[in-house]
Amino acid sequence: EELLAASELLPHPPLATYPACRLELYELLLVCVCSSPHGHPTLLPHAMQLFSNGLADPSPDVVRVCQRCLLVLDVALHPRRPLSIRSFAPSESDADTVWAGQAT
């Protein structure tokens, strides 16, 4: 509230009123979250909330950045097992086996 009141005293609108500035702020937040050290209290829940709020932004570019940031954080929180594709050499025994772990 104090920041909002102080911004009203400025002769120019606050930078956050510009979509390009909001884009950069969301990108910076993503960098901060992804680079926070492991023992440090995480910014993740707060960042997730801010990115979720950004989905309602009037700028389509800001919405796309927030969607991408949420996807990045979702992958960080819930890593998928990487696909392991075997090299496929056609033969009778391998003819039906493409994915690792399926061969008997």
C-alpha positions, -999 to +999 in steps of 0.1 A: +000+000+000+028+024+008+045+016-025+012+022-043+008+056-025+044+066-033+039+057-070+010+081-071+034+110-063+056+102-093+051+122-125+052+090-146+031+058-143+048+030-124+069+008-146+047-023-139+020-006-159+039-014-190+036-050-204+073-051-214+083-043-179+060-070-165+074-095-189+109-088-176+098-089-140+082-124-145+114-136-163+135-122-134+113-140-109+117-173-128+155-169-127+154-161-090+133-192-082+154-215-104+187-203-089+177-202-052+201-224-032+187-256-018+188-249+019+172-215+015+135-209+021+119-213-013+102-186-033+083-213-052+049-211-036+049-173-040+062-174-075+036-200-085+009-176-072+023-146-090+026-165-123-010-178-118-022-143-113-003-133-144-025-156-165-052-129-161-030-101-175-045-081-203-013-085-224-012-118-243+026-117-242+026-116-205+001-144-203+023-166-226+054-159-204+034-168-172+022-200-188+058-209-198+071-200-163+044-222-147+053-251-170+090-247-161+082-248-124+058-277-128+086-297-145+110-288-117+085-299-091+073-330-109+102-343-131+092-368-156+112-400-161+133-393-193+124-415-222+150-440-230+150-451-266+171-480-275+190-480-307+169-500-330+186-526-352+160-545-372+162-582-364+137-609-356+143-606-319+141-568-319+114-563-345+087-553-319+110-536-293+117-499-296+115-487-260+141-497-234+129-521-208+105-538-231+129-565-244+128-598-226 
